[in-house]
Amino acid sequence: MKKLLSIAAAILLFVSCSDEETVSDPIIGTWKLEKQVTVDNDQTIDETNECTQQSTLVFNSNGTTTSELFGGTDASNCTSDGIDKGTWKSNGSNVYEVLEDGETTPEVFTINFTDNNTRFTFGNTTWKKQ
């Protein structure tokens, strides 16, 4: 009986001393532009097309980020603005800082996550997790 209690105590000690689970930030992952609108004179204009939907944002768990934004009227008239790299960090409450390489001042964004953290919106742009 003592042997059984010793084994049980050892198992409980092992389980209680294991590392806590780390909670992953919902922004980590690859995101594709889903919808982009502008508001002009109280009129909402959808600027989303096959070209703009090629735009991607990548937020890595190590705090690095890359983005590639596309612009043009359609898939046949589409150009990349190039790949930008930088770092990101969460300030809590869905507020994020992104500092692009070569810049000295980070951009600060408040992001609204929806659909079980598979979409986020900031400004008039919605991104979908891939």
SEMARLUM-841800 format. One line per field, with one value per residue: residue number from 0; residue in one letter; x, y, z of N, C-alpha, C in turn. Coordinates in steps of 0.05 Angstrom, whole numbers. Layout:
N
pos [NUM  ...]
code [A  ...]
n.px [X  ...]
n.py [Y  ...]
n.pz [Z  ...]
ca.px [X  ...]
ca.py [Y  ...]
ca.pz [Z  ...]
c.px [X  ...]
c.py [Y  ...]
c.pz [Z  ...]
This chain:
130
pos [0  1  2  3  4  5  6  7  8  9  10  11  12  13  14  15  16  17  18  19  20  21  22  23  24  25  26  27  28  29  30  31  32  33  34  35  36  37  38  39  40  41  42  43  44  45  46  47  48  49  50  51  52  53  54  55  56  57  58  59  60  61  62  63  64  65  66  67  68  69  70  71  72  73  74  75  76  77  78  79  80  81  82  83  84  85  86  87  88  89  90  91  92  93  94  95  96  97  98  99  100  101  102  103  104  105  106  107  108  109  110  111  112  113  114  115  116  117  118  119  120  121  122  123  124  125  126  127  128  129]
code [M  K  K  L  L  S  I  A  A  A  I  L  L  F  V  S  C  S  D  E  E  T  V  S  D  P  I  I  G  T  W  K  L  E  K  Q  V  T  V  D  N  D  Q  T  I  D  E  T  N  E  C  T  Q  Q  S  T  L  V  F  N  S  N  G  T  T  T  S  E  L  F  G  G  T  D  A  S  N  C  T  S  D  G  I  D  K  G  T  W  K  S  N  G  S  N  V  Y  E  V  L  E  D  G  E  T  T  P  E  V  F  T  I  N  F  T  D  N  N  T  R  F  T  F  G  N  T  T  W  K  K  Q]
n.px [16  40  76  43  19  65  77  32  36  84  67  28  61  93  56  35  79  89  102  64  9  20  -14  -33  -25  -79  -68  -26  -3  -20  -51  -100  -123  -190  -233  -237  -255  -272  -294  -330  -356  -400  -412  -402  -350  -333  -270  -248  -218  -197  -143  -127  -140  -98  -63  -23  -12  35  43  89  104  151  153  164  145  116  94  57  29  -20  -39  -86  -130  -153  -141  -108  -83  -44  -2  52  67  115  154  148  183  186  175  130  86  42  1  -38  -110  -126  -94  -41  28  67  129  162  219  274  245  230  189  135  74  10  -44  -113  -147  -203  -224  -262  -309  -290  -236  -217  -220  -201  -210  -186  -192  -220  -213  -215  -187  -173  -158  -112]
n.py [-24  25  31  39  88  120  119  144  194  212  216  256  298  304  319  366  399  408  449  509  515  553  609  623  680  709  734  710  679  668  715  735  787  803  839  906  971  1040  1102  1153  1216  1199  1152  1084  1050  992  967  919  867  815  824  856  820  785  803  795  784  765  742  722  675  688  743  769  798  798  830  834  874  883  919  944  942  894  822  817  866  878  894  883  916  904  866  876  877  867  878  856  868  853  897  884  878  875  911  928  935  951  951  970  947  991  1035  1082  1093  1058  1033  1035  993  981  923  886  824  771  717  671  684  680  720  788  858  922  991  1001  952  882  821  752  692  643]
n.pz [0  16  -25  -69  -55  -55  -110  -131  -107  -131  -184  -180  -164  -208  -248  -226  -229  -281  -340  -348  -393  -452  -475  -539  -579  -614  -662  -686  -744  -815  -855  -902  -944  -940  -947  -968  -958  -974  -948  -974  -974  -942  -969  -979  -1010  -1041  -1049  -1059  -1097  -1143  -1146  -1100  -1061  -1059  -1023  -964  -894  -845  -782  -737  -684  -659  -657  -704  -767  -833  -892  -952  -998  -1048  -1106  -1155  -1212  -1226  -1232  -1277  -1280  -1236  -1182  -1137  -1076  -1055  -1007  -940  -878  -807  -737  -685  -630  -576  -540  -506  -495  -549  -576  -617  -634  -691  -719  -774  -810  -811  -796  -742  -709  -683  -713  -685  -674  -663  -660  -682  -668  -697  -710  -681  -675  -727  -764  -772  -762  -777  -781  -843  -865  -873  -852  -864  -832  -854]
ca.px [0  57  88  22  17  89  75  11  48  103  52  16  82  102  34  32  103  94  99  37  4  22  -36  -23  -39  -96  -58  -5  -12  -20  -76  -106  -142  -216  -249  -226  -273  -267  -319  -327  -382  -420  -417  -382  -341  -318  -246  -237  -219  -179  -115  -123  -143  -73  -47  -20  2  43  52  102  104  176  151  170  122  120  70  58  4  -23  -58  -92  -159  -162  -119  -89  -69  -39  26  59  82  140  151  158  189  188  170  104  81  15  -1  -62  -136  -127  -78  -16  48  83  152  174  248  282  229  237  164  116  46  -6  -70  -132  -158  -228  -225  -288  -311  -272  -209  -208  -221  -198  -214  -177  -200  -240  -201  -219  -168  -182  -136  -109]
ca.py [0  48  33  51  116  134  123  164  220  219  224  282  318  308  333  394  415  412  476  518  518  580  617  634  705  703  747  694  663  681  728  745  809  793  861  933  992  1067  1117  1179  1231  1181  1129  1062  1039  967  967  891  853  792  833  864  796  771  815  778  792  742  748  698  673  700  772  781  801  805  837  840  886  885  939  943  942  866  803  821  891  875  896  882  939  893  853  892  861  882  864  863  860  859  914  875  889  876  933  917  953  940  968  961  950  1018  1057  1086  1096  1036  1039  1023  986  967  903  873  796  759  690  653  693  674  745  813  883  948  1011  992  928  857  800  725  674  621]
ca.pz [0  16  -52  -86  -47  -65  -139  -135  -99  -152  -208  -174  -163  -236  -262  -216  -235  -310  -350  -354  -422  -461  -491  -564  -587  -637  -687  -698  -767  -841  -860  -929  -945  -948  -956  -963  -967  -967  -944  -987  -973  -930  -987  -976  -1035  -1039  -1066  -1059  -1123  -1144  -1141  -1072  -1044  -1058  -1001  -941  -870  -830  -754  -727  -655  -648  -657  -730  -785  -860  -906  -981  -1006  -1077  -1116  -1183  -1218  -1228  -1231  -1299  -1275  -1208  -1175  -1108  -1065  -1044  -982  -917  -855  -783  -712  -674  -602  -565  -516  -491  -503  -579  -586  -627  -646  -713  -726  -798  -811  -821  -783  -714  -694  -690  -717  -664  -684  -647  -678  -673  -677  -699  -720  -666  -681  -755  -779  -756  -776  -767  -801  -862  -878  -859  -859  -857  -825  -873]
c.px [17  70  68  19  41  87  54  21  68  89  40  37  91  81  33  56  107  89  70  33  7  -2  -25  -39  -55  -86  -37  -16  -9  -48  -78  -127  -169  -234  -236  -246  -263  -294  -313  -354  -404  -428  -395  -376  -324  -295  -233  -240  -199  -150  -111  -125  -119  -55  -47  -5  10  54  63  103  130  176  159  145  131  93  76  31  3  -44  -62  -122  -170  -137  -99  -74  -64  -10  29  73  109  134  164  162  190  183  142  104  53  17  -25  -87  -138  -113  -50  2  63  104  165  204  255  267  236  212  145  89  30  -34  -87  -148  -183  -228  -254  -286  -290  -243  -199  -210  -214  -201  -199  -182  -223  -231  -206  -200  -178  -158  -136  -103]
c.py [25  53  47  81  132  139  144  192  230  229  251  304  324  325  362  411  419  441  484  520  548  586  632  659  699  715  729  677  680  691  738  767  798  816  888  953  1020  1081  1145  1193  1213  1157  1109  1050  1014  967  939  880  830  800  839  840  778  781  797  792  766  752  722  699  685  730  785  781  807  812  841  849  889  906  937  940  913  848  807  848  894  877  895  907  930  881  870  873  879  865  873  856  868  876  906  889  893  900  922  939  938  960  957  966  977  1041  1059  1088  1073  1047  1023  1018  974  949  890  845  787  730  671  658  685  698  768  837  906  968  999  967  904  836  773  707  650  596]
c.pz [0  -11  -71  -80  -57  -95  -145  -129  -120  -177  -204  -174  -192  -251  -252  -222  -265  -318  -355  -384  -429  -479  -516  -570  -613  -663  -701  -721  -793  -847  -889  -927  -955  -960  -949  -975  -959  -963  -955  -987  -964  -948  -983  -1003  -1030  -1059  -1068  -1088  -1122  -1139  -1111  -1053  -1044  -1035  -977  -918  -855  -803  -743  -696  -642  -649  -683  -747  -813  -872  -935  -989  -1036  -1084  -1146  -1187  -1219  -1229  -1253  -1296  -1246  -1202  -1145  -1100  -1053  -1017  -960  -893  -830  -759  -702  -644  -594  -541  -499  -502  -533  -590  -593  -638  -668  -720  -751  -797  -823  -810  -754  -696  -702  -696  -696  -676  -663  -666  -665  -685  -677  -708  -707  -673  -708  -773  -760  -774  -762  -789  -817  -877  -860  -870  -849  -854  -845  -859]
